[in-house]
């Protein structure tokens, strides 16, 4: 497929036009979203830690390892 030839100046103008269409989040929205990501990561870590502990206990119980 043959790509269209475009000069660097035209490319920059098109990029600026597209960037101007973007709806950027406010500082407050960014902070809230960031906090929610950290909360969800923490909850996921706790969940997977618990699952890992339960599964390791079951494996030790079945195999008779560790006491």
PyMOL Python script that loads the backbone (N, CA, C, O; Angstrom):
from pymol import cmd

cmd.read_pdbstr("""\
ATOM      1  N   UNK A   1       0.847  -1.180   0.000  1.00  0.00           N
ATOM      2  CA  UNK A   1       0.000   0.000   0.000  1.00  0.00           C
ATOM      3  C   UNK A   1       0.891   1.241   0.000  1.00  0.00           C
ATOM      4  O   UNK A   1       1.816   1.347   0.805  1.00  0.00           O
ATOM      5  N   UNK A   2       0.611   2.166  -0.895  1.00  0.00           N
ATOM      6  CA  UNK A   2       1.412   3.375  -1.031  1.00  0.00           C
ATOM      7  C   UNK A   2       0.884   4.455  -0.089  1.00  0.00           C
ATOM      8  O   UNK A   2      -0.270   4.874  -0.181  1.00  0.00           O
ATOM      9  N   UNK A   3       1.754   4.893   0.814  1.00  0.00           N
ATOM     10  CA  UNK A   3       1.340   5.929   1.764  1.00  0.00           C
ATOM     11  C   UNK A   3       1.411   7.297   1.091  1.00  0.00           C
ATOM     12  O   UNK A   3       2.278   7.546   0.253  1.00  0.00           O
ATOM     13  N   UNK A   4       0.494   8.170   1.467  1.00  0.00           N
ATOM     14  CA  UNK A   4       0.445   9.512   0.884  1.00  0.00           C
ATOM     15  C   UNK A   4       1.668  10.304   1.333  1.00  0.00           C
ATOM     16  O   UNK A   4       2.077  10.233   2.492  1.00  0.00           O
ATOM     17  N   UNK A   5       2.246  11.060   0.398  1.00  0.00           N
ATOM     18  CA  UNK A   5       3.397  11.916   0.721  1.00  0.00           C
ATOM     19  C   UNK A   5       2.866  13.195   1.358  1.00  0.00           C
ATOM     20  O   UNK A   5       1.936  13.816   0.843  1.00  0.00           O
ATOM     21  N   UNK A   6       3.469  13.585   2.491  1.00  0.00           N
ATOM     22  CA  UNK A   6       3.043  14.796   3.178  1.00  0.00           C
ATOM     23  C   UNK A   6       4.285  15.496   3.710  1.00  0.00           C
ATOM     24  O   UNK A   6       5.200  14.850   4.220  1.00  0.00           O
ATOM     25  N   UNK A   7       4.312  16.802   3.591  1.00  0.00           N
ATOM     26  CA  UNK A   7       5.490  17.519   4.071  1.00  0.00           C
ATOM     27  C   UNK A   7       5.398  17.717   5.587  1.00  0.00           C
ATOM     28  O   UNK A   7       4.303  17.681   6.148  1.00  0.00           O
ATOM     29  N   UNK A   8       6.528  17.924   6.246  1.00  0.00           N
ATOM     30  CA  UNK A   8       6.546  18.048   7.711  1.00  0.00           C
ATOM     31  C   UNK A   8       5.661  19.174   8.245  1.00  0.00           C
ATOM     32  O   UNK A   8       5.034  19.019   9.293  1.00  0.00           O
ATOM     33  N   UNK A   9       5.603  20.296   7.543  1.00  0.00           N
ATOM     34  CA  UNK A   9       4.765  21.418   7.999  1.00  0.00           C
ATOM     35  C   UNK A   9       3.295  21.043   8.026  1.00  0.00           C
ATOM     36  O   UNK A   9       2.591  21.344   8.990  1.00  0.00           O
ATOM     37  N   UNK A  10       2.826  20.384   6.965  1.00  0.00           N
ATOM     38  CA  UNK A  10       1.424  19.941   6.896  1.00  0.00           C
ATOM     39  C   UNK A  10       1.141  18.922   7.997  1.00  0.00           C
ATOM     40  O   UNK A  10       0.086  18.958   8.632  1.00  0.00           O
ATOM     41  N   UNK A  11       2.087  18.020   8.216  1.00  0.00           N
ATOM     42  CA  UNK A  11       1.923  17.013   9.265  1.00  0.00           C
ATOM     43  C   UNK A  11       1.746  17.679  10.631  1.00  0.00           C
ATOM     44  O   UNK A  11       0.848  17.311  11.388  1.00  0.00           O
ATOM     45  N   UNK A  12       2.586  18.641  10.942  1.00  0.00           N
ATOM     46  CA  UNK A  12       2.504  19.342  12.231  1.00  0.00           C
ATOM     47  C   UNK A  12       1.157  20.051  12.367  1.00  0.00           C
ATOM     48  O   UNK A  12       0.539  20.005  13.431  1.00  0.00           O
ATOM     49  N   UNK A  13       0.700  20.707  11.300  1.00  0.00           N
ATOM     50  CA  UNK A  13      -0.604  21.388  11.352  1.00  0.00           C
ATOM     51  C   UNK A  13      -1.733  20.399  11.625  1.00  0.00           C
ATOM     52  O   UNK A  13      -2.637  20.691  12.408  1.00  0.00           O
ATOM     53  N   UNK A  14      -1.687  19.225  10.983  1.00  0.00           N
ATOM     54  CA  UNK A  14      -2.726  18.223  11.206  1.00  0.00           C
ATOM     55  C   UNK A  14      -2.682  17.660  12.626  1.00  0.00           C
ATOM     56  O   UNK A  14      -3.720  17.421  13.242  1.00  0.00           O
ATOM     57  N   UNK A  15      -1.477  17.454  13.132  1.00  0.00           N
ATOM     58  CA  UNK A  15      -1.335  16.966  14.511  1.00  0.00           C
ATOM     59  C   UNK A  15      -1.916  17.984  15.481  1.00  0.00           C
ATOM     60  O   UNK A  15      -2.653  17.615  16.396  1.00  0.00           O
ATOM     61  N   UNK A  16      -1.592  19.270  15.291  1.00  0.00           N
ATOM     62  CA  UNK A  16      -2.123  20.310  16.188  1.00  0.00           C
ATOM     63  C   UNK A  16      -3.644  20.382  16.115  1.00  0.00           C
ATOM     64  O   UNK A  16      -4.308  20.589  17.131  1.00  0.00           O
ATOM     65  N   UNK A  17      -4.194  20.213  14.920  1.00  0.00           N
ATOM     66  CA  UNK A  17      -5.646  20.245  14.749  1.00  0.00           C
ATOM     67  C   UNK A  17      -6.292  19.077  15.511  1.00  0.00           C
ATOM     68  O   UNK A  17      -7.311  19.255  16.178  1.00  0.00           O
ATOM     69  N   UNK A  18      -5.697  17.889  15.407  1.00  0.00           N
ATOM     70  CA  UNK A  18      -6.248  16.725  16.109  1.00  0.00           C
ATOM     71  C   UNK A  18      -6.113  16.872  17.621  1.00  0.00           C
ATOM     72  O   UNK A  18      -7.036  16.525  18.357  1.00  0.00           O
ATOM     73  N   UNK A  19      -4.968  17.383  18.097  1.00  0.00           N
ATOM     74  CA  UNK A  19      -4.755  17.561  19.532  1.00  0.00           C
ATOM     75  C   UNK A  19      -5.745  18.565  20.104  1.00  0.00           C
ATOM     76  O   UNK A  19      -6.166  18.437  21.254  1.00  0.00           O
ATOM     77  N   UNK A  20      -6.118  19.564  19.311  1.00  0.00           N
ATOM     78  CA  UNK A  20      -7.077  20.559  19.802  1.00  0.00           C
ATOM     79  C   UNK A  20      -8.469  19.955  20.002  1.00  0.00           C
ATOM     80  O   UNK A  20      -9.287  20.525  20.725  1.00  0.00           O
ATOM     81  N   UNK A  21      -8.746  18.821  19.378  1.00  0.00           N
ATOM     82  CA  UNK A  21     -10.043  18.155  19.526  1.00  0.00           C
ATOM     83  C   UNK A  21     -10.127  17.309  20.803  1.00  0.00           C
ATOM     84  O   UNK A  21     -11.219  16.922  21.221  1.00  0.00           O
ATOM     85  N   UNK A  22      -8.988  17.027  21.412  1.00  0.00           N
ATOM     86  CA  UNK A  22      -8.945  16.166  22.597  1.00  0.00           C
ATOM     87  C   UNK A  22      -9.556  16.888  23.787  1.00  0.00           C
ATOM     88  O   UNK A  22      -9.283  18.067  24.012  1.00  0.00           O
ATOM     89  N   UNK A  23     -10.384  16.178  24.550  1.00  0.00           N
ATOM     90  CA  UNK A  23     -10.930  16.719  25.787  1.00  0.00           C
ATOM     91  C   UNK A  23     -10.023  16.256  26.923  1.00  0.00           C
ATOM     92  O   UNK A  23     -10.038  15.085  27.304  1.00  0.00           O
ATOM     93  N   UNK A  24      -9.239  17.181  27.455  1.00  0.00           N
ATOM     94  CA  UNK A  24      -8.277  16.836  28.492  1.00  0.00           C
ATOM     95  C   UNK A  24      -8.959  16.847  29.854  1.00  0.00           C
ATOM     96  O   UNK A  24      -9.798  17.711  30.109  1.00  0.00           O
ATOM     97  N   UNK A  25      -8.616  15.895  30.748  1.00  0.00           N
ATOM     98  CA  UNK A  25      -9.219  15.873  32.079  1.00  0.00           C
ATOM     99  C   UNK A  25      -8.697  17.032  32.937  1.00  0.00           C
ATOM    100  O   UNK A  25      -7.583  17.521  32.748  1.00  0.00           O
ATOM    101  N   UNK A  26      -9.539  17.449  33.882  1.00  0.00           N
ATOM    102  CA  UNK A  26      -9.101  18.511  34.794  1.00  0.00           C
ATOM    103  C   UNK A  26      -8.137  17.918  35.820  1.00  0.00           C
ATOM    104  O   UNK A  26      -7.977  16.701  35.912  1.00  0.00           O
ATOM    105  N   UNK A  27      -7.503  18.796  36.583  1.00  0.00           N
ATOM    106  CA  UNK A  27      -6.571  18.340  37.619  1.00  0.00           C
ATOM    107  C   UNK A  27      -7.313  17.484  38.652  1.00  0.00           C
ATOM    108  O   UNK A  27      -6.791  16.469  39.115  1.00  0.00           O
ATOM    109  N   UNK A  28      -8.545  17.905  39.011  1.00  0.00           N
ATOM    110  CA  UNK A  28      -9.330  17.172  39.997  1.00  0.00           C
ATOM    111  C   UNK A  28      -9.684  15.777  39.477  1.00  0.00           C
ATOM    112  O   UNK A  28      -9.568  14.791  40.205  1.00  0.00           O
ATOM    113  N   UNK A  29     -10.113  15.700  38.219  1.00  0.00           N
ATOM    114  CA  UNK A  29     -10.451  14.396  37.631  1.00  0.00           C
ATOM    115  C   UNK A  29      -9.227  13.486  37.600  1.00  0.00           C
ATOM    116  O   UNK A  29      -9.337  12.290  37.871  1.00  0.00           O
ATOM    117  N   UNK A  30      -8.077  14.038  37.274  1.00  0.00           N
ATOM    118  CA  UNK A  30      -6.846  13.255  37.233  1.00  0.00           C
ATOM    119  C   UNK A  30      -6.489  12.730  38.619  1.00  0.00           C
ATOM    120  O   UNK A  30      -6.103  11.570  38.761  1.00  0.00           O
ATOM    121  N   UNK A  31      -6.615  13.573  39.640  1.00  0.00           N
ATOM    122  CA  UNK A  31      -6.285  13.151  41.001  1.00  0.00           C
ATOM    123  C   UNK A  31      -7.243  12.060  41.487  1.00  0.00           C
ATOM    124  O   UNK A  31      -6.813  11.087  42.106  1.00  0.00           O
ATOM    125  N   UNK A  32      -8.535  12.221  41.207  1.00  0.00           N
ATOM    126  CA  UNK A  32      -9.522  11.233  41.633  1.00  0.00           C
ATOM    127  C   UNK A  32      -9.272   9.903  40.933  1.00  0.00           C
ATOM    128  O   UNK A  32      -9.315   8.849  41.568  1.00  0.00           O
ATOM    129  N   UNK A  33      -9.013   9.946  39.637  1.00  0.00           N
ATOM    130  CA  UNK A  33      -8.753   8.721  38.882  1.00  0.00           C
ATOM    131  C   UNK A  33      -7.489   8.032  39.388  1.00  0.00           C
ATOM    132  O   UNK A  33      -7.459   6.809  39.525  1.00  0.00           O
ATOM    133  N   UNK A  34      -6.452   8.811  39.665  1.00  0.00           N
ATOM    134  CA  UNK A  34      -5.211   8.250  40.189  1.00  0.00           C
ATOM    135  C   UNK A  34      -5.441   7.590  41.538  1.00  0.00           C
ATOM    136  O   UNK A  34      -4.942   6.492  41.785  1.00  0.00           O
ATOM    137  N   UNK A  35      -6.190   8.249  42.409  1.00  0.00           N
ATOM    138  CA  UNK A  35      -6.484   7.676  43.726  1.00  0.00           C
ATOM    139  C   UNK A  35      -7.270   6.371  43.582  1.00  0.00           C
ATOM    140  O   UNK A  35      -6.998   5.404  44.294  1.00  0.00           O
ATOM    141  N   UNK A  36      -8.240   6.338  42.666  1.00  0.00           N
ATOM    142  CA  UNK A  36      -9.024   5.124  42.456  1.00  0.00           C
ATOM    143  C   UNK A  36      -8.153   3.981  41.936  1.00  0.00           C
ATOM    144  O   UNK A  36      -8.357   2.827  42.311  1.00  0.00           O
ATOM    145  N   UNK A  37      -7.194   4.293  41.084  1.00  0.00           N
ATOM    146  CA  UNK A  37      -6.276   3.258  40.595  1.00  0.00           C
ATOM    147  C   UNK A  37      -5.481   2.679  41.754  1.00  0.00           C
ATOM    148  O   UNK A  37      -5.342   1.461  41.860  1.00  0.00           O
ATOM    149  N   UNK A  38      -4.955   3.538  42.627  1.00  0.00           N
ATOM    150  CA  UNK A  38      -4.191   3.051  43.771  1.00  0.00           C
ATOM    151  C   UNK A  38      -5.058   2.195  44.701  1.00  0.00           C
ATOM    152  O   UNK A  38      -4.597   1.168  45.200  1.00  0.00           O
ATOM    153  N   UNK A  39      -6.300   2.606  44.937  1.00  0.00           N
ATOM    154  CA  UNK A  39      -7.211   1.830  45.781  1.00  0.00           C
ATOM    155  C   UNK A  39      -7.464   0.453  45.169  1.00  0.00           C
ATOM    156  O   UNK A  39      -7.411  -0.560  45.865  1.00  0.00           O
ATOM    157  N   UNK A  40      -7.739   0.420  43.860  1.00  0.00           N
ATOM    158  CA  UNK A  40      -8.016  -0.855  43.202  1.00  0.00           C
ATOM    159  C   UNK A  40      -6.789  -1.760  43.190  1.00  0.00           C
ATOM    160  O   UNK A  40      -6.920  -2.973  43.351  1.00  0.00           O
ATOM    161  N   UNK A  41      -5.604  -1.193  43.003  1.00  0.00           N
ATOM    162  CA  UNK A  41      -4.373  -1.991  43.051  1.00  0.00           C
ATOM    163  C   UNK A  41      -4.192  -2.575  44.442  1.00  0.00           C
ATOM    164  O   UNK A  41      -3.829  -3.742  44.584  1.00  0.00           O
ATOM    165  N   UNK A  42      -4.442  -1.774  45.466  1.00  0.00           N
ATOM    166  CA  UNK A  42      -4.315  -2.253  46.849  1.00  0.00           C
ATOM    167  C   UNK A  42      -5.309  -3.390  47.114  1.00  0.00           C
ATOM    168  O   UNK A  42      -4.939  -4.414  47.689  1.00  0.00           O
ATOM    169  N   UNK A  43      -6.565  -3.214  46.698  1.00  0.00           N
ATOM    170  CA  UNK A  43      -7.570  -4.256  46.901  1.00  0.00           C
ATOM    171  C   UNK A  43      -7.230  -5.533  46.135  1.00  0.00           C
ATOM    172  O   UNK A  43      -7.410  -6.634  46.655  1.00  0.00           O
ATOM    173  N   UNK A  44      -6.743  -5.393  44.915  1.00  0.00           N
ATOM    174  CA  UNK A  44      -6.346  -6.563  44.132  1.00  0.00           C
ATOM    175  C   UNK A  44      -5.176  -7.280  44.799  1.00  0.00           C
ATOM    176  O   UNK A  44      -5.137  -8.510  44.830  1.00  0.00           O
ATOM    177  N   UNK A  45      -4.218  -6.513  45.334  1.00  0.00           N
ATOM    178  CA  UNK A  45      -3.068  -7.119  46.019  1.00  0.00           C
ATOM    179  C   UNK A  45      -3.530  -7.897  47.243  1.00  0.00           C
ATOM    180  O   UNK A  45      -3.060  -9.011  47.476  1.00  0.00           O
ATOM    181  N   UNK A  46      -4.437  -7.333  48.025  1.00  0.00           N
ATOM    182  CA  UNK A  46      -4.962  -8.027  49.198  1.00  0.00           C
ATOM    183  C   UNK A  46      -5.692  -9.307  48.785  1.00  0.00           C
ATOM    184  O   UNK A  46      -5.502 -10.357  49.398  1.00  0.00           O
ATOM    185  N   UNK A  47      -6.524  -9.218  47.746  1.00  0.00           N
ATOM    186  CA  UNK A  47      -7.270 -10.378  47.264  1.00  0.00           C
ATOM    187  C   UNK A  47      -6.323 -11.498  46.825  1.00  0.00           C
ATOM    188  O   UNK A  47      -6.477 -12.644  47.248  1.00  0.00           O
ATOM    189  N   UNK A  48      -5.345 -11.166  45.977  1.00  0.00           N
ATOM    190  CA  UNK A  48      -4.442 -12.194  45.473  1.00  0.00           C
ATOM    191  C   UNK A  48      -3.531 -12.736  46.568  1.00  0.00           C
ATOM    192  O   UNK A  48      -3.147 -13.904  46.517  1.00  0.00           O
ATOM    193  N   UNK A  49      -3.177 -11.922  47.550  1.00  0.00           N
ATOM    194  CA  UNK A  49      -2.415 -12.414  48.693  1.00  0.00           C
ATOM    195  C   UNK A  49      -3.239 -13.455  49.455  1.00  0.00           C
ATOM    196  O   UNK A  49      -2.726 -14.509  49.829  1.00  0.00           O
ATOM    197  N   UNK A  50      -4.513 -13.151  49.679  1.00  0.00           N
ATOM    198  CA  UNK A  50      -5.389 -14.097  50.375  1.00  0.00           C
ATOM    199  C   UNK A  50      -5.567 -15.395  49.597  1.00  0.00           C
ATOM    200  O   UNK A  50      -5.498 -16.480  50.174  1.00  0.00           O
ATOM    201  N   UNK A  51      -5.794 -15.291  48.303  1.00  0.00           N
ATOM    202  CA  UNK A  51      -5.943 -16.490  47.474  1.00  0.00           C
ATOM    203  C   UNK A  51      -4.656 -17.313  47.503  1.00  0.00           C
ATOM    204  O   UNK A  51      -4.705 -18.539  47.603  1.00  0.00           O
ATOM    205  N   UNK A  52      -3.515 -16.647  47.416  1.00  0.00           N
ATOM    206  CA  UNK A  52      -2.233 -17.347  47.458  1.00  0.00           C
ATOM    207  C   UNK A  52      -2.048 -18.072  48.786  1.00  0.00           C
ATOM    208  O   UNK A  52      -1.576 -19.208  48.813  1.00  0.00           O
ATOM    209  N   UNK A  53      -2.416 -17.424  49.880  1.00  0.00           N
ATOM    210  CA  UNK A  53      -2.265 -18.064  51.196  1.00  0.00           C
ATOM    211  C   UNK A  53      -3.173 -19.289  51.301  1.00  0.00           C
ATOM    212  O   UNK A  53      -2.752 -20.328  51.809  1.00  0.00           O
ATOM    213  N   UNK A  54      -4.402 -19.176  50.830  1.00  0.00           N
ATOM    214  CA  UNK A  54      -5.343 -20.302  50.888  1.00  0.00           C
ATOM    215  C   UNK A  54      -4.844 -21.457  50.021  1.00  0.00           C
ATOM    216  O   UNK A  54      -4.845 -22.606  50.461  1.00  0.00           O
ATOM    217  N   UNK A  55      -4.419 -21.157  48.795  1.00  0.00           N
ATOM    218  CA  UNK A  55      -3.942 -22.218  47.912  1.00  0.00           C
ATOM    219  C   UNK A  55      -2.677 -22.877  48.449  1.00  0.00           C
ATOM    220  O   UNK A  55      -2.530 -24.095  48.348  1.00  0.00           O
ATOM    221  N   UNK A  56      -1.764 -22.099  49.017  1.00  0.00           N
ATOM    222  CA  UNK A  56      -0.553 -22.696  49.579  1.00  0.00           C
ATOM    223  C   UNK A  56      -0.895 -23.570  50.781  1.00  0.00           C
ATOM    224  O   UNK A  56      -0.262 -24.606  50.986  1.00  0.00           O
ATOM    225  N   UNK A  57      -1.887 -23.171  51.579  1.00  0.00           N
ATOM    226  CA  UNK A  57      -2.326 -23.992  52.716  1.00  0.00           C
ATOM    227  C   UNK A  57      -2.913 -25.314  52.210  1.00  0.00           C
ATOM    228  O   UNK A  57      -2.638 -26.371  52.778  1.00  0.00           O
ATOM    229  N   UNK A  58      -3.719 -25.258  51.146  1.00  0.00           N
ATOM    230  CA  UNK A  58      -4.319 -26.471  50.577  1.00  0.00           C
ATOM    231  C   UNK A  58      -3.239 -27.405  50.032  1.00  0.00           C
ATOM    232  O   UNK A  58      -3.296 -28.615  50.254  1.00  0.00           O
ATOM    233  N   UNK A  59      -2.259 -26.852  49.322  1.00  0.00           N
ATOM    234  CA  UNK A  59      -1.176 -27.675  48.773  1.00  0.00           C
ATOM    235  C   UNK A  59      -0.385 -28.326  49.895  1.00  0.00           C
ATOM    236  O   UNK A  59      -0.059 -29.510  49.810  1.00  0.00           O
ATOM    237  N   UNK A  60      -0.066 -27.570  50.956  1.00  0.00           N
ATOM    238  CA  UNK A  60       0.664 -28.145  52.100  1.00  0.00           C
ATOM    239  C   UNK A  60      -0.177 -29.246  52.757  1.00  0.00           C
ATOM    240  O   UNK A  60       0.361 -30.273  53.170  1.00  0.00           O
ATOM    241  N   UNK A  61      -1.477 -29.037  52.853  1.00  0.00           N
ATOM    242  CA  UNK A  61      -2.361 -30.024  53.454  1.00  0.00           C
ATOM    243  C   UNK A  61      -2.378 -31.316  52.630  1.00  0.00           C
ATOM    244  O   UNK A  61      -2.315 -32.413  53.186  1.00  0.00           O
ATOM    245  N   UNK A  62      -2.463 -31.180  51.326  1.00  0.00           N
ATOM    246  CA  UNK A  62      -2.516 -32.354  50.438  1.00  0.00           C
ATOM    247  C   UNK A  62      -1.184 -33.089  50.398  1.00  0.00           C
ATOM    248  O   UNK A  62      -1.146 -34.316  50.483  1.00  0.00           O
ATOM    249  N   UNK A  63      -0.098 -32.346  50.269  1.00  0.00           N
ATOM    250  CA  UNK A  63       1.211 -32.962  50.111  1.00  0.00           C
ATOM    251  C   UNK A  63       1.888 -33.278  51.439  1.00  0.00           C
ATOM    252  O   UNK A  63       2.895 -33.985  51.467  1.00  0.00           O
ATOM    253  N   UNK A  64       1.356 -32.770  52.520  1.00  0.00           N
ATOM    254  CA  UNK A  64       1.926 -33.031  53.841  1.00  0.00           C
ATOM    255  C   UNK A  64       3.283 -32.362  54.039  1.00  0.00           C
ATOM    256  O   UNK A  64       4.130 -32.883  54.764  1.00  0.00           O
ATOM    257  N   UNK A  65       3.494 -31.213  53.398  1.00  0.00           N
ATOM    258  CA  UNK A  65       4.761 -30.508  53.526  1.00  0.00           C
ATOM    259  C   UNK A  65       4.681 -29.454  54.619  1.00  0.00           C
ATOM    260  O   UNK A  65       3.605 -28.932  54.908  1.00  0.00           O
ATOM    261  N   UNK A  66       5.783 -29.152  55.205  1.00  0.00           N
ATOM    262  CA  UNK A  66       5.886 -28.041  56.133  1.00  0.00           C
ATOM    263  C   UNK A  66       5.269 -28.297  57.498  1.00  0.00           C
ATOM    264  O   UNK A  66       4.805 -27.365  58.154  1.00  0.00           O
ATOM    265  N   UNK A  67       5.261 -29.531  57.923  1.00  0.00           N
ATOM    266  CA  UNK A  67       4.862 -29.734  59.299  1.00  0.00           C
ATOM    267  C   UNK A  67       3.714 -30.650  59.481  1.00  0.00           C
ATOM    268  O   UNK A  67       3.292 -30.894  60.611  1.00  0.00           O
TER     269      UNK A  67
END
""", "prot")
cmd.dss("prot")
cmd.show_as("cartoon", "prot")
cmd.util.cbc("prot")
cmd.orient("prot")
